[in-house]
Amino acid sequence: MARERDAVVAGVRERLGALGALTARPMFGGVGLSCDGTFFALIRGEAVYFMVDAESVEDYRAAGARPFRERPAGEVGYHEVPAAVQADGRRFLAWARKAVAAGKRRDAKKKA
């Protein structure tokens, strides 16, 4: 199980390397990913979840993506990245950039 998880994490980190400095740490029974200090993703099993907020959640809903956990409207949460997005390197990177941006907006709100 740990080897499978490590392989999934390594694959995601490799495909998202253009984002910046990625770090991984155990979290919620899976692995959390940060980019340059901004938390933006969860990996649980083979599922990859990106952070969403009011500015990005509709892309996930339109694609039929499942939330990691149901949240009230407008709250930051995580949605599973659809397989079709993960299979397309450019789309996967673009969605990851949106997730990092959502993380930065969340961090800015915490500091305000």
Number of C-alpha atoms within 10 A of each C-alpha: 7 9 8 11 17 13 13 19 23 13 12 17 17 11 15 20 13 11 15 11 13 17 15 18 10 12 12 9 10 18 20 21 23 18 20 12 14 20 23 24 25 27 23 20 16 12 16 23 25 28 27 29 21 12 13 16 24 13 12 19 12 8 12 13 18 15 19 17 8 11 11 7 10 11 13 18 22 25 25 21 23 17 12 11 15 16 10 11 13 13 13 19 19 15 21 21 18 19 25 24 20 25 25 16 15 18 13 10 9 8 6 5
